[in-house]
């Protein structure tokens, strides 16, 4: 029994020794591999510093730099088709594309695309796209898109779109869209420009501009402008400002969160009752109005649109200048013939309580109506209560003019 125990103990000790030896071998192997990797890394760092005056490549590594291409910075580089090189300090020409492992200083020019995984300084010009991962200073020009995923001091010009994911000290020009995260000069696009941050300059687009930070400059679009803060001007069909600091939005319909909004109930010599909504700023606001009256045994009603400005005269007194136009429907939901009631009015208003003004003033009215409706039936407008000018022109338009008044209350 003792002999069996001794044999078992000896076997256990042998197994432990074998395990310990394996552990030592693994540790030694790990240390050796780590030492080798440090050596390789040191060699790579040395290779990164290597600069050569010239290289020519068909497709990397089939070129003069061979397998070392991605560790060498070239002064003048030619890639007959495509190349992957360490860096550039000069000029690189590529038939299809070029990719740099490290930094670019100079010019990358290719038929399709350029990529720089480090920083860039100079110019990237391509038929399709340019990409820089690190800080870029210079200009990117492409047929389709330009992308910088870091801060930049640059101009981006493309046939489709530009993207800078961080702050851009420069400008973006694209036929379709731009995106940046803070920009100093501005964006111009055929469709939309988006800036997620502060903008000092201009946004110009065919459809919409969106700025989520402070805008010091101008937004001009074919349809919509949106900004968080405005210190400048907006020009578009629709404008939205969350916080107006200084400036003026101008458009068909404007909403300024801390701006001017009012509801009015008024009457005049032509439309006995009117309800109007005003929105924008006191310097420039939009008016949407509905009004009605009863004349010649007919119910007349119309939807109107206008613009206006309100000037302070003295404490609690303001002067309003407004231009409005209504299409008047006579005894029906919709009158086919042109039947416009246009007015320019000048009103003085006084604040009587915190939330209510009273106002009144004079107007000049110009009514333009057709003598026939679209079906060729004779049409005679009943809008004008009296006239100082009354004339029918050869094109079938009947024009009347007369002075008037307006009185009402504003909330």
Beta strands, then each sheet from edge to edge (+ up, - down):
strand 1: 51-59
strand 2: 73-85
strand 3: 87-94
strand 4: 97-100
strand 5: 104-110
strand 6: 113-116
strand 7: 120-126
strand 8: 129-132
strand 9: 136-142
strand 10: 145-148
strand 11: 152-158
strand 12: 161-164
strand 13: 171-174
strand 14: 177-180
strand 15: 186-189
strand 16: 192-195
strand 17: 199-205
strand 18: 208-221
strand 19: 224-256
strand 20: 260-268
strand 21: 273-280
strand 22: 285-295
strand 23: 298-314
strand 24: 317-330
strand 25: 339-353
strand 26: 356-370
strand 27: 389-392
strand 28: 397-410
sheet 1: 1+ 2+ 3+ 5+ 7+ 9+ 11+ 13+ 15+ 17+ 18+ 16+ 14+ 12+ 10+ 8+ 6+ 4+
sheet 2: 1+ 2+ 3+ 5+ 7+ 9+ 11+ 13+ 15+ 17+ 18+ 19+
sheet 3: 27+ 28- 20+ 21- 22+ 23- 24+ 25- 26+
end
